[in-house]
Amino acid sequence: MRRARPPLEKHEQAQILKLLLSMGAMVYVLGTRRPRGRNCPRCGLFLEESQGTRQTPGISDLLVFLKDPHAVGGRTLVWIECKRHGGRLTEAQQTFRETCLAAQIDHVVGDLDDVIAWLIRAGYLREDQVGHYHISQNT
């Protein structure tokens, strides 16, 4: 019997984005889709494109402004680094995270369930607003 593979990081990001937008958050996606390549217009030979994002290494995937539940009209900033279940931070991503936290800027790492757990702990969601399968024992 085969084990189900965790969803790809881009699928986790899409689900996180959908949730945040449904909550009225302003979300800025910083990652870029990398082109696969194209054929040379002269000879037709396939040329691979650069696989770099052309962004500063370590910067997180999502810049999010959540409606502050404690201040009318206020917003709270949080950075989100999307990872599939079991994914790890690069050294540059870890440095960015530590810098955010040192500056008292919220920074969340993980998949949809990790983001939901943070939203519950921070008071943006209640457990009764999400499916039980999204709530870990560590929420």
The first five atom37 places (N, CA, C, CB, O) and aatype in JSON, in Angstrom:
{
  "aatype": [12, 1, 1, 0, 1, 14, 14, 10, 6, 11, 8, 6, 5, 0, 5, 9, 10, 11, 10, 10, 10, 15, 12, 7, 0, 12, 19, 18, 19, 10, 7, 16, 1, 1, 14, 1, 7, 1, 2, 4, 14, 1, 4, 7, 10, 13, 10, 6, 6, 15, 5, 7, 16, 1, 5, 16, 14, 7, 9, 15, 3, 10, 10, 19, 13, 10, 11, 3, 14, 8, 0, 19, 7, 7, 1, 16, 10, 19, 17, 9, 6, 4, 11, 1, 8, 7, 7, 1, 10, 16, 6, 0, 5, 5, 16, 13, 1, 6, 16, 4, 10, 0, 0, 5, 9, 3, 8, 19, 19, 7, 3, 10, 3, 3, 19, 9, 0, 17, 10, 9, 1, 0, 7, 18, 10, 1, 6, 3, 5, 19, 7, 8, 18, 8, 9, 15, 5, 2, 16],
  "atom_mask": [
    [1, 1, 1, 1, 1],
    [1, 1, 1, 1, 1],
    [1, 1, 1, 1, 1],
    [1, 1, 1, 1, 1],
    [1, 1, 1, 1, 1],
    [1, 1, 1, 1, 1],
    [1, 1, 1, 1, 1],
    [1, 1, 1, 1, 1],
    [1, 1, 1, 1, 1],
    [1, 1, 1, 1, 1],
    [1, 1, 1, 1, 1],
    [1, 1, 1, 1, 1],
    [1, 1, 1, 1, 1],
    [1, 1, 1, 1, 1],
    [1, 1, 1, 1, 1],
    [1, 1, 1, 1, 1],
    [1, 1, 1, 1, 1],
    [1, 1, 1, 1, 1],
    [1, 1, 1, 1, 1],
    [1, 1, 1, 1, 1],
    [1, 1, 1, 1, 1],
    [1, 1, 1, 1, 1],
    [1, 1, 1, 1, 1],
    [1, 1, 1, 0, 1],
    [1, 1, 1, 1, 1],
    [1, 1, 1, 1, 1],
    [1, 1, 1, 1, 1],
    [1, 1, 1, 1, 1],
    [1, 1, 1, 1, 1],
    [1, 1, 1, 1, 1],
    [1, 1, 1, 0, 1],
    [1, 1, 1, 1, 1],
    [1, 1, 1, 1, 1],
    [1, 1, 1, 1, 1],
    [1, 1, 1, 1, 1],
    [1, 1, 1, 1, 1],
    [1, 1, 1, 0, 1],
    [1, 1, 1, 1, 1],
    [1, 1, 1, 1, 1],
    [1, 1, 1, 1, 1],
    [1, 1, 1, 1, 1],
    [1, 1, 1, 1, 1],
    [1, 1, 1, 1, 1],
    [1, 1, 1, 0, 1],
    [1, 1, 1, 1, 1],
    [1, 1, 1, 1, 1],
    [1, 1, 1, 1, 1],
    [1, 1, 1, 1, 1],
    [1, 1, 1, 1, 1],
    [1, 1, 1, 1, 1],
    [1, 1, 1, 1, 1],
    [1, 1, 1, 0, 1],
    [1, 1, 1, 1, 1],
    [1, 1, 1, 1, 1],
    [1, 1, 1, 1, 1],
    [1, 1, 1, 1, 1],
    [1, 1, 1, 1, 1],
    [1, 1, 1, 0, 1],
    [1, 1, 1, 1, 1],
    [1, 1, 1, 1, 1],
    [1, 1, 1, 1, 1],
    [1, 1, 1, 1, 1],
    [1, 1, 1, 1, 1],
    [1, 1, 1, 1, 1],
    [1, 1, 1, 1, 1],
    [1, 1, 1, 1, 1],
    [1, 1, 1, 1, 1],
    [1, 1, 1, 1, 1],
    [1, 1, 1, 1, 1],
    [1, 1, 1, 1, 1],
    [1, 1, 1, 1, 1],
    [1, 1, 1, 1, 1],
    [1, 1, 1, 0, 1],
    [1, 1, 1, 0, 1],
    [1, 1, 1, 1, 1],
    [1, 1, 1, 1, 1],
    [1, 1, 1, 1, 1],
    [1, 1, 1, 1, 1],
    [1, 1, 1, 1, 1],
    [1, 1, 1, 1, 1],
    [1, 1, 1, 1, 1],
    [1, 1, 1, 1, 1],
    [1, 1, 1, 1, 1],
    [1, 1, 1, 1, 1],
    [1, 1, 1, 1, 1],
    [1, 1, 1, 0, 1],
    [1, 1, 1, 0, 1],
    [1, 1, 1, 1, 1],
    [1, 1, 1, 1, 1],
    [1, 1, 1, 1, 1],
    [1, 1, 1, 1, 1],
    [1, 1, 1, 1, 1],
    [1, 1, 1, 1, 1],
    [1, 1, 1, 1, 1],
    [1, 1, 1, 1, 1],
    [1, 1, 1, 1, 1],
    [1, 1, 1, 1, 1],
    [1, 1, 1, 1, 1],
    [1, 1, 1, 1, 1],
    [1, 1, 1, 1, 1],
    [1, 1, 1, 1, 1],
    [1, 1, 1, 1, 1],
    [1, 1, 1, 1, 1],
    [1, 1, 1, 1, 1],
    [1, 1, 1, 1, 1],
    [1, 1, 1, 1, 1],
    [1, 1, 1, 1, 1],
    [1, 1, 1, 1, 1],
    [1, 1, 1, 1, 1],
    [1, 1, 1, 0, 1],
    [1, 1, 1, 1, 1],
    [1, 1, 1, 1, 1],
    [1, 1, 1, 1, 1],
    [1, 1, 1, 1, 1],
    [1, 1, 1, 1, 1],
    [1, 1, 1, 1, 1],
    [1, 1, 1, 1, 1],
    [1, 1, 1, 1, 1],
    [1, 1, 1, 1, 1],
    [1, 1, 1, 1, 1],
    [1, 1, 1, 1, 1],
    [1, 1, 1, 1, 1],
    [1, 1, 1, 0, 1],
    [1, 1, 1, 1, 1],
    [1, 1, 1, 1, 1],
    [1, 1, 1, 1, 1],
    [1, 1, 1, 1, 1],
    [1, 1, 1, 1, 1],
    [1, 1, 1, 1, 1],
    [1, 1, 1, 1, 1],
    [1, 1, 1, 0, 1],
    [1, 1, 1, 1, 1],
    [1, 1, 1, 1, 1],
    [1, 1, 1, 1, 1],
    [1, 1, 1, 1, 1],
    [1, 1, 1, 1, 1],
    [1, 1, 1, 1, 1],
    [1, 1, 1, 1, 1],
    [1, 1, 1, 1, 1]
  ],
  "atom_positions": [
    [[0.83, -1.18, 0.0], [0.0, 0.0, 0.0], [0.88, 1.25, 0.0], [-0.95, -0.01, 1.21], [1.84, 1.34, 0.77]],
    [[0.57, 2.2, -0.85], [1.34, 3.43, -0.96], [0.86, 4.48, 0.03], [1.25, 3.97, -2.38], [-0.33, 4.62, 0.29]],
    [[1.82, 5.21, 0.57], [1.47, 6.34, 1.43], [1.11, 7.54, 0.57], [2.63, 6.69, 2.39], [1.71, 7.77, -0.49]],
    [[0.14, 8.29, 1.03], [-0.2, 9.52, 0.31], [0.91, 10.53, 0.52], [-1.57, 10.09, 0.8], [1.39, 10.73, 1.64]],
    [[1.33, 11.17, -0.56], [2.37, 12.19, -0.45], [1.73, 13.5, -0.02], [3.13, 12.36, -1.8], [0.6, 13.81, -0.4]],
    [[2.47, 14.27, 0.78], [1.91, 15.57, 1.19], [1.73, 16.46, -0.03], [2.83, 16.26, 2.24], [2.46, 16.33, -1.01]],
    [[0.76, 17.36, 0.02], [0.56, 18.27, -1.11], [1.82, 19.08, -1.4], [-0.63, 19.22, -0.84], [2.63, 19.32, -0.5]],
    [[1.97, 19.49, -2.64], [3.1, 20.34, -3.01], [3.0, 21.68, -2.32], [3.16, 20.52, -4.54], [1.91, 22.12, -1.94]],
    [[4.14, 22.33, -2.15], [4.18, 23.63, -1.49], [3.28, 24.64, -2.18], [5.62, 24.16, -1.44], [2.61, 25.43, -1.51]],
    [[3.24, 24.62, -3.5], [2.4, 25.6, -4.21], [0.92, 25.35, -3.94], [2.66, 25.54, -5.72], [0.13, 26.3, -3.94]],
    [[0.53, 24.09, -3.71], [-0.87, 23.8, -3.36], [-1.19, 24.26, -1.95], [-1.16, 22.29, -3.5], [-2.27, 24.78, -1.69]],
    [[-0.23, 24.08, -1.03], [-0.41, 24.58, 0.34], [-0.58, 26.1, 0.29], [0.8, 24.18, 1.25], [-1.46, 26.65, 0.95]],
    [[0.28, 26.77, -0.48], [0.21, 28.22, -0.58], [-1.13, 28.67, -1.13], [1.34, 28.74, -1.47], [-1.7, 29.64, -0.64]],
    [[-1.65, 27.98, -2.13], [-2.95, 28.34, -2.71], [-4.07, 28.22, -1.67], [-3.26, 27.45, -3.93], [-4.95, 29.08, -1.61]],
    [[-4.03, 27.17, -0.85], [-5.05, 26.99, 0.18], [-4.92, 28.05, 1.28], [-4.94, 25.57, 0.8], [-5.93, 28.57, 1.77]],
    [[-3.7, 28.37, 1.66], [-3.47, 29.41, 2.67], [-3.98, 30.75, 2.15], [-1.95, 29.5, 3.03], [-4.64, 31.49, 2.87]],
    [[-3.66, 31.06, 0.9], [-4.1, 32.3, 0.27], [-5.63, 32.39, 0.27], [-3.55, 32.41, -1.16], [-6.2, 33.43, 0.6]],
    [[-6.27, 31.31, -0.1], [-7.74, 31.26, -0.15], [-8.34, 31.53, 1.23], [-8.22, 29.88, -0.68], [-9.29, 32.31, 1.35]],
    [[-7.79, 30.9, 2.26], [-8.28, 31.11, 3.63], [-8.11, 32.57, 4.05], [-7.53, 30.19, 4.61], [-9.05, 33.19, 4.54]],
    [[-6.92, 33.12, 3.85], [-6.64, 34.48, 4.28], [-7.53, 35.5, 3.57], [-5.18, 34.82, 4.04], [-8.03, 36.43, 4.2]],
    [[-7.74, 35.31, 2.28], [-8.6, 36.23, 1.54], [-10.05, 36.13, 2.02], [-8.53, 35.93, 0.03], [-10.76, 37.13, 2.07]],
    [[-10.48, 34.91, 2.39], [-11.85, 34.74, 2.9], [-12.04, 35.43, 4.25], [-12.18, 33.24, 3.03], [-13.16, 35.73, 4.65]],
    [[-10.92, 35.69, 4.95], [-10.96, 36.38, 6.23], [-10.83, 37.9, 6.07], [-9.85, 35.86, 7.14], [-10.83, 38.63, 7.06]],
    [[-10.73, 38.37, 4.84], [-10.61, 39.8, 4.59], [-9.2, 40.33, 4.68], [0.0, 0.0, 0.0], [-8.99, 41.54, 4.77]],
    [[-8.22, 39.44, 4.66], [-6.82, 39.87, 4.72], [-6.39, 40.44, 3.38], [-5.91, 38.69, 5.12], [-6.91, 40.07, 2.33]],
    [[-5.42, 41.35, 3.45], [-4.74, 41.82, 2.25], [-3.49, 40.97, 2.13], [-4.41, 43.38, 2.31], [-2.67, 40.95, 3.05]],
    [[-3.34, 40.28, 1.01], [-2.23, 39.33, 0.85], [-1.41, 39.7, -0.39], [-2.75, 37.87, 0.75], [-1.95, 39.92, -1.47]],
    [[-0.11, 39.75, -0.19], [0.82, 40.02, -1.29], [1.67, 38.77, -1.49], [1.71, 41.28, -0.99], [2.39, 38.35, -0.58]],
    [[1.58, 38.2, -2.67], [2.34, 36.99, -2.99], [3.68, 37.42, -3.58], [1.55, 36.06, -3.99], [3.73, 38.13, -4.58]],
    [[4.76, 36.97, -2.94], [6.08, 37.41, -3.37], [6.78, 36.39, -4.26], [6.92, 37.7, -2.18], [7.7, 36.75, -4.99]],
    [[6.38, 35.16, -4.21], [7.0, 34.16, -5.06], [6.58, 34.38, -6.51], [0.0, 0.0, 0.0], [5.55, 34.98, -6.78]],
    [[7.39, 33.89, -7.41], [7.07, 34.0, -8.82], [7.01, 32.62, -9.43], [8.09, 34.89, -9.56], [7.68, 31.7, -8.97]],
    [[6.22, 32.48, -10.45], [6.22, 31.23, -11.2], [7.4, 31.26, -12.15], [4.87, 31.01, -11.98], [7.62, 32.24, -12.88]],
    [[8.13, 30.21, -12.13], [9.32, 30.16, -12.98], [8.95, 29.59, -14.34], [10.44, 29.31, -12.32], [8.34, 28.52, -14.42]],
    [[9.3, 30.29, -15.4], [9.01, 29.76, -16.72], [9.83, 28.5, -16.99], [9.28, 30.81, -17.8], [10.98, 28.4, -16.58]],
    [[9.22, 27.55, -17.66], [9.9, 26.29, -17.97], [10.97, 26.51, -19.02], [8.9, 25.25, -18.45], [12.03, 25.89, -18.98]],
    [[10.68, 27.39, -19.95], [11.61, 27.65, -21.04], [10.83, 27.98, -22.3], [0.0, 0.0, 0.0], [9.61, 28.1, -22.28]],
    [[11.56, 28.14, -23.39], [10.89, 28.44, -24.68], [11.8, 28.0, -25.81], [10.56, 29.97, -24.8], [12.98, 27.73, -25.62]],
    [[11.23, 27.94, -26.97], [12.0, 27.58, -28.16], [12.65, 28.83, -28.74], [11.09, 26.88, -29.21], [12.06, 29.91, -28.76]],
    [[13.88, 28.66, -29.21], [14.6, 29.76, -29.86], [13.83, 30.15, -31.12], [16.09, 29.35, -30.2], [13.47, 29.28, -31.92]],
    [[13.57, 31.45, -31.32], [12.81, 31.88, -32.5], [13.54, 31.62, -33.81], [12.5, 33.34, -32.39], [12.91, 31.55, -34.86]],
    [[14.88, 31.48, -33.77], [15.65, 31.27, -35.0], [15.8, 29.8, -35.36], [17.02, 31.88, -34.85], [15.52, 29.38, -36.49]],
    [[16.24, 29.0, -34.35], [16.56, 27.61, -34.69], [15.56, 26.6, -34.13], [17.93, 27.27, -34.2], [15.59, 25.43, -34.52]],
    [[14.69, 27.03, -33.23], [13.7, 26.13, -32.66], [14.2, 25.29, -31.5], [0.0, 0.0, 0.0], [13.44, 24.52, -30.92]],
    [[15.48, 25.43, -31.13], [16.06, 24.69, -30.03], [15.44, 25.15, -28.71], [17.61, 24.86, -29.99], [15.27, 26.35, -28.5]],
    [[15.09, 24.19, -27.83], [14.48, 24.53, -26.55], [15.54, 25.12, -25.62], [13.82, 23.28, -25.91], [16.6, 24.52, -25.41]],
    [[15.25, 26.28, -25.07], [16.16, 26.96, -24.15], [15.51, 27.04, -22.77], [16.51, 28.38, -24.67], [14.41, 27.56, -22.63]],
    [[16.2, 26.51, -21.77], [15.68, 26.58, -20.41], [15.8, 28.0, -19.89], [16.41, 25.58, -19.49], [16.77, 28.7, -20.19]],
    [[14.81, 28.41, -19.09], [14.83, 29.73, -18.48], [15.55, 29.66, -17.14], [13.4, 30.28, -18.29], [15.78, 28.57, -16.6]],
    [[15.91, 30.8, -16.62], [16.53, 30.88, -15.29], [15.55, 30.35, -14.25], [16.95, 32.33, -14.95], [14.37, 30.66, -14.3]],
    [[16.04, 29.54, -13.32], [15.19, 29.0, -12.27], [15.17, 29.87, -11.03], [15.64, 27.6, -11.91], [14.54, 29.52, -10.04]],
    [[15.86, 31.0, -11.05], [15.87, 31.9, -9.91], [14.61, 32.74, -9.84], [0.0, 0.0, 0.0], [13.98, 33.02, -10.87]],
    [[14.23, 33.16, -8.63], [13.04, 34.0, -8.46], [13.38, 35.48, -8.62], [12.41, 33.76, -7.09], [12.49, 36.32, -8.74]],
    [[14.66, 35.78, -8.62], [15.15, 37.16, -8.72], [14.7, 37.99, -7.51], [14.65, 37.81, -10.02], [14.49, 39.2, -7.61]],
    [[14.55, 37.32, -6.39], [14.22, 38.01, -5.14], [15.34, 37.77, -4.15], [12.86, 37.51, -4.57], [16.17, 36.87, -4.32]],
    [[15.37, 38.58, -3.12], [16.37, 38.43, -2.08], [16.21, 37.05, -1.45], [16.25, 39.55, -1.0], [15.11, 36.69, -1.03]],
    [[17.28, 36.26, -1.38], [17.17, 34.93, -0.77], [16.66, 35.02, 0.66], [18.53, 34.22, -0.8], [17.13, 35.85, 1.45]],
    [[15.71, 34.16, 0.99], [15.18, 34.08, 2.34], [13.86, 34.78, 2.55], [0.0, 0.0, 0.0], [13.15, 34.48, 3.51]],
    [[13.51, 35.73, 1.67], [12.26, 36.45, 1.88], [11.08, 35.48, 1.78], [12.1, 37.6, 0.84], [11.09, 34.57, 0.95]],
    [[10.09, 35.67, 2.64], [8.97, 34.73, 2.72], [8.03, 34.85, 1.53], [8.2, 34.94, 4.0], [8.11, 35.8, 0.75]],
    [[7.13, 33.86, 1.42], [6.22, 33.76, 0.28], [5.07, 34.76, 0.3], [5.66, 32.38, 0.21], [4.68, 35.29, -0.73]],
    [[4.54, 35.01, 1.5], [3.35, 35.85, 1.61], [3.56, 36.97, 2.63], [2.13, 35.01, 2.0], [4.04, 36.74, 3.74]],
    [[3.18, 38.17, 2.24], [3.14, 39.33, 3.13], [1.66, 39.58, 3.37], [3.89, 40.61, 2.52], [0.91, 39.87, 2.43]],
    [[1.23, 39.48, 4.62], [-0.2, 39.49, 4.94], [-0.53, 40.6, 5.93], [-0.63, 38.12, 5.49], [0.16, 40.78, 6.94]],
    [[-1.59, 41.33, 5.63], [-2.15, 42.3, 6.55], [-3.52, 41.78, 6.97], [-2.25, 43.73, 5.91], [-4.47, 41.8, 6.19]],
    [[-3.6, 41.31, 8.21], [-4.85, 40.77, 8.76], [-5.63, 41.88, 9.44], [-4.57, 39.61, 9.75], [-5.04, 42.79, 10.03]],
    [[-6.94, 41.78, 9.37], [-7.78, 42.7, 10.13], [-7.55, 42.41, 11.6], [-9.3, 42.57, 9.75], [-7.73, 41.27, 12.05]],
    [[-7.16, 43.42, 12.35], [-6.86, 43.25, 13.77], [-8.18, 43.07, 14.54], [-6.06, 44.47, 14.32], [-9.02, 43.96, 14.52]],
    [[-8.35, 41.92, 15.21], [-9.61, 41.7, 15.93], [-9.74, 42.59, 17.17], [-9.73, 40.24, 16.34], [-10.82, 42.67, 17.76]],
    [[-8.66, 43.26, 17.56], [-8.67, 44.06, 18.79], [-8.71, 45.56, 18.52], [-7.45, 43.73, 19.61], [-8.85, 46.34, 19.45]],
    [[-8.59, 45.96, 17.26], [-8.57, 47.39, 16.93], [-9.45, 47.64, 15.72], [-7.12, 47.89, 16.68], [-9.22, 47.06, 14.66]],
    [[-10.43, 48.49, 15.85], [-11.34, 48.8, 14.75], [-10.55, 49.46, 13.62], [-12.5, 49.72, 15.23], [-9.9, 50.48, 13.81]],
    [[-10.62, 48.85, 12.45], [-9.94, 49.4, 11.29], [-8.45, 49.13, 11.24], [0.0, 0.0, 0.0], [-7.79, 49.48, 10.27]],
    [[-7.91, 48.51, 12.28], [-6.48, 48.25, 12.33], [-6.09, 47.0, 11.56], [0.0, 0.0, 0.0], [-6.93, 46.15, 11.28]],
    [[-4.84, 46.91, 11.24], [-4.3, 45.73, 10.55], [-3.04, 45.27, 11.27], [-4.0, 46.05, 9.06], [-2.32, 46.06, 11.87]],
    [[-2.8, 43.98, 11.19], [-1.6, 43.38, 11.75], [-0.81, 42.75, 10.61], [-1.94, 42.32, 12.84], [-1.38, 42.13, 9.72]],
    [[0.51, 42.92, 10.66], [1.4, 42.37, 9.63], [1.9, 41.0, 10.06], [2.58, 43.32, 9.36], [2.31, 40.81, 11.21]],
    [[1.88, 40.05, 9.14], [2.49, 38.74, 9.37], [3.1, 38.26, 8.06], [1.44, 37.71, 9.92], [2.51, 38.4, 6.99]],
    [[4.29, 37.69, 8.17], [4.94, 37.05, 7.03], [4.64, 35.56, 7.12], [6.5, 37.32, 7.01], [4.63, 35.0, 8.22]],
    [[4.41, 34.92, 5.99], [4.17, 33.47, 5.98], [5.1, 32.81, 4.98], [2.7, 33.15, 5.63], [5.14, 33.17, 3.81]],
    [[5.85, 31.83, 5.47], [6.71, 31.0, 4.63], [5.99, 29.67, 4.46], [8.15, 30.8, 5.27], [5.9, 28.88, 5.39]],
    [[5.47, 29.44, 3.26], [4.7, 28.22, 2.98], [5.65, 27.04, 2.8], [3.82, 28.41, 1.73], [6.63, 27.12, 2.06]],
    [[5.33, 25.96, 3.48], [6.09, 24.72, 3.36], [5.12, 23.56, 3.33], [7.11, 24.57, 4.55], [4.08, 23.58, 4.0]],
    [[5.45, 22.56, 2.55], [4.65, 21.34, 2.61], [4.99, 20.64, 3.92], [4.92, 20.4, 1.38], [6.01, 20.94, 4.54]],
    [[4.15, 19.71, 4.35], [4.36, 19.01, 5.61], [5.76, 18.39, 5.61], [3.28, 17.91, 5.83], [6.12, 17.63, 4.71]],
    [[6.53, 18.73, 6.63], [7.89, 18.2, 6.74], [8.94, 19.05, 6.06], [0.0, 0.0, 0.0], [10.13, 18.75, 6.14]],
    [[8.52, 20.12, 5.37], [9.48, 20.99, 4.69], [10.33, 21.77, 5.68], [0.0, 0.0, 0.0], [9.89, 22.05, 6.8]],
    [[11.53, 22.11, 5.28], [12.46, 22.82, 6.16], [12.86, 24.16, 5.58], [13.7, 21.97, 6.42], [12.83, 24.37, 4.37]],
    [[13.24, 25.06, 6.47], [13.72, 26.37, 6.05], [15.16, 26.28, 5.56], [13.62, 27.38, 7.19], [15.96, 25.5, 6.08]],
    [[15.47, 27.08, 4.54], [16.87, 27.24, 4.15], [17.53, 28.13, 5.19], [17.0, 27.84, 2.7], [16.86, 28.72, 6.03]],
    [[18.83, 28.23, 5.13], [19.55, 29.1, 6.07], [19.09, 30.55, 5.91], [21.08, 28.99, 5.84], [18.9, 31.25, 6.9]],
    [[18.92, 31.0, 4.67], [18.48, 32.38, 4.42], [17.05, 32.6, 4.95], [18.54, 32.69, 2.9], [16.76, 33.66, 5.5]],
    [[16.18, 31.61, 4.79], [14.82, 31.72, 5.3], [14.82, 31.77, 6.83], [13.95, 30.56, 4.8], [14.04, 32.51, 7.43]],
    [[15.68, 30.98, 7.46], [15.78, 30.98, 8.92], [16.27, 32.34, 9.42], [16.74, 29.86, 9.4], [15.78, 32.84, 10.42]],
    [[17.23, 32.92, 8.72], [17.74, 34.24, 9.09], [16.64, 35.29, 8.97], [18.94, 34.63, 8.21], [16.49, 36.15, 9.84]],
    [[15.86, 35.22, 7.89], [14.76, 36.17, 7.69], [13.74, 36.02, 8.82], [14.07, 35.95, 6.31], [13.27, 37.01, 9.38]],
    [[13.4, 34.77, 9.17], [12.44, 34.5, 10.24], [12.94, 35.09, 11.57], [12.2, 32.98, 10.39], [12.2, 35.77, 12.27]],
    [[14.19, 34.81, 11.9], [14.76, 35.31, 13.16], [14.78, 36.83, 13.2], [16.17, 34.76, 13.34], [14.55, 37.43, 14.25]],
    [[15.05, 37.46, 12.06], [15.06, 38.92, 11.98], [13.65, 39.48, 12.21], [15.61, 39.38, 10.62], [13.48, 40.47, 12.93]],
    [[12.65, 38.85, 11.6], [11.26, 39.29, 11.8], [10.89, 39.18, 13.28], [10.29, 38.44, 10.95], [10.36, 40.13, 13.86]],
    [[11.15, 38.03, 13.87], [10.78, 37.81, 15.27], [11.51, 38.77, 16.21], [11.07, 36.35, 15.68], [10.94, 39.26, 17.18]],
    [[12.79, 39.06, 15.91], [13.55, 40.0, 16.73], [12.95, 41.41, 16.62], [15.03, 40.02, 16.3], [13.05, 42.2, 17.56]],
    [[12.34, 41.72, 15.49], [11.72, 43.02, 15.27], [10.25, 43.02, 15.71], [11.82, 43.42, 13.8], [9.52, 43.98, 15.46]],
    [[9.83, 41.95, 16.37], [8.45, 41.76, 16.85], [7.44, 41.78, 15.7], [8.11, 42.85, 17.87], [6.35, 42.33, 15.83]],
    [[7.83, 41.17, 14.6], [6.94, 40.99, 13.45], [6.6, 39.51, 13.4], [7.6, 41.49, 12.09], [7.49, 38.66, 13.39]],
    [[5.31, 39.2, 13.35], [4.9, 37.8, 13.31], [5.4, 37.14, 12.04], [3.38, 37.69, 13.4], [5.42, 37.74, 10.97]],
    [[5.82, 35.88, 12.18], [6.31, 35.09, 11.06], [5.87, 33.65, 11.28], [7.88, 35.19, 10.92], [6.18, 33.05, 12.31]],
    [[5.15, 33.1, 10.31], [4.62, 31.74, 10.42], [5.25, 30.89, 9.33], [3.06, 31.73, 10.3], [5.4, 31.32, 8.19]],
    [[5.62, 29.67, 9.7], [6.21, 28.72, 8.76], [5.35, 27.46, 8.76], [7.69, 28.39, 9.13], [4.99, 26.94, 9.81]],
    [[5.02, 26.98, 7.56], [4.37, 25.69, 7.51], [3.28, 25.58, 6.46], [0.0, 0.0, 0.0], [3.18, 26.38, 5.53]],
    [[2.46, 24.55, 6.67], [1.37, 24.27, 5.74], [0.08, 24.92, 6.25], [1.18, 22.74, 5.58], [0.1, 25.69, 7.2]],
    [[-1.03, 24.61, 5.6], [-2.32, 25.2, 5.95], [-2.64, 24.97, 7.42], [-3.43, 24.62, 5.08], [-3.1, 25.89, 8.1]],
    [[-2.42, 23.77, 7.93], [-2.74, 23.47, 9.33], [-1.89, 24.31, 10.28], [-2.53, 21.99, 9.62], [-2.37, 24.73, 11.33]],
    [[-0.63, 24.55, 9.94], [0.23, 25.38, 10.78], [-0.26, 26.82, 10.82], [1.68, 25.33, 10.27], [-0.24, 27.47, 11.87]],
    [[-0.71, 27.32, 9.67], [-1.23, 28.68, 9.61], [-2.53, 28.78, 10.41], [-1.46, 29.12, 8.13], [-2.74, 29.74, 11.14]],
    [[-3.41, 27.79, 10.26], [-4.65, 27.77, 11.03], [-4.35, 27.75, 12.53], [-5.52, 26.55, 10.64], [-4.99, 28.48, 13.3]],
    [[-3.4, 26.94, 12.96], [-3.04, 26.88, 14.38], [-2.57, 28.24, 14.87], [-1.94, 25.82, 14.61], [-2.94, 28.67, 15.96]],
    [[-1.74, 28.93, 14.07], [-1.28, 30.26, 14.46], [-2.45, 31.24, 14.53], [-0.21, 30.77, 13.47], [-2.54, 32.04, 15.47]],
    [[-3.35, 31.19, 13.54], [-4.5, 32.1, 13.53], [-5.38, 31.89, 14.76], [-5.33, 31.89, 12.25], [-5.94, 32.85, 15.3]],
    [[-5.52, 30.64, 15.21], [-6.3, 30.35, 16.42], [-5.58, 30.9, 17.65], [-6.53, 28.81, 16.57], [-6.18, 31.58, 18.47]],
    [[-4.28, 30.6, 17.77], [-3.5, 31.09, 18.93], [-3.5, 32.62, 19.0], [-2.06, 30.58, 18.86], [-3.55, 33.19, 20.09]],
    [[-3.45, 33.28, 17.83], [-3.38, 34.74, 17.79], [-4.75, 35.4, 17.9], [-2.7, 35.17, 16.51], [-4.83, 36.63, 17.97]],
    [[-5.82, 34.61, 17.91], [-7.15, 35.16, 18.1], [-7.88, 35.59, 16.84], [0.0, 0.0, 0.0], [-8.89, 36.29, 16.92]],
    [[-7.39, 35.2, 15.67], [-8.05, 35.56, 14.41], [-9.12, 34.55, 14.02], [-7.03, 35.68, 13.3], [-10.04, 34.88, 13.28]],
    [[-8.99, 33.33, 14.5], [-9.97, 32.27, 14.26], [-10.28, 31.59, 15.59], [-9.44, 31.24, 13.21], [-9.5, 31.65, 16.54]],
    [[-11.43, 30.93, 15.62], [-11.78, 30.06, 16.75], [-11.79, 28.62, 16.24], [-13.17, 30.45, 17.37], [-12.02, 28.37, 15.06]],
    [[-11.53, 27.7, 17.13], [-11.51, 26.28, 16.75], [-12.81, 25.83, 16.11], [-11.22, 25.42, 17.96], [-12.8, 24.98, 15.22]],
    [[-13.95, 26.4, 16.55], [-15.24, 25.98, 16.0], [-15.48, 26.52, 14.59], [-16.37, 26.44, 16.92], [-16.5, 26.21, 13.97]],
    [[-14.55, 27.32, 14.07], [-14.68, 27.86, 12.72], [-13.96, 27.03, 11.66], [-14.16, 29.27, 12.68], [-14.09, 27.3, 10.46]],
    [[-13.21, 26.02, 12.09], [-12.46, 25.2, 11.15], [-12.75, 23.73, 11.4], [-10.95, 25.47, 11.25], [-13.16, 23.35, 12.49]],
    [[-12.53, 22.91, 10.38], [-12.73, 21.47, 10.51], [-11.78, 20.87, 11.53], [0.0, 0.0, 0.0], [-10.63, 21.29, 11.64]],
    [[-12.27, 19.89, 12.27], [-11.46, 19.26, 13.32], [-10.16, 18.68, 12.78], [-12.26, 18.17, 14.01], [-9.17, 18.59, 13.51]],
    [[-10.14, 18.28, 11.52], [-8.96, 17.67, 10.92], [-7.84, 18.69, 10.7], [-9.32, 17.02, 9.6], [-6.7, 18.3, 10.43]],
    [[-8.15, 19.99, 10.81], [-7.11, 21.03, 10.69], [-6.51, 21.4, 12.03], [-7.69, 22.26, 10.03], [-5.51, 22.11, 12.09]],
    [[-7.11, 20.93, 13.1], [-6.65, 21.32, 14.44], [-5.78, 20.21, 15.0], [-7.86, 21.61, 15.38], [-6.23, 19.09, 15.24]],
    [[-4.51, 20.56, 15.22], [-3.59, 19.57, 15.79], [-3.71, 19.6, 17.3], [-2.13, 19.84, 15.34], [-4.34, 20.49, 17.88]],
    [[-3.1, 18.64, 17.92], [-3.1, 18.56, 19.38], [-2.27, 19.69, 19.97], [-2.55, 17.19, 19.85], [-2.41, 20.01, 21.15]],
    [[-1.41, 20.32, 19.16], [-0.5, 21.36, 19.65], [-1.07, 22.77, 19.5], [0.81, 21.26, 18.94], [-0.37, 23.73, 19.82]],
    [[-2.3, 22.92, 19.03], [-2.89, 24.24, 18.85], [-3.02, 24.88, 20.16], [-4.22, 24.19, 18.16], [-3.49, 26.02, 20.24]]
  ]
}
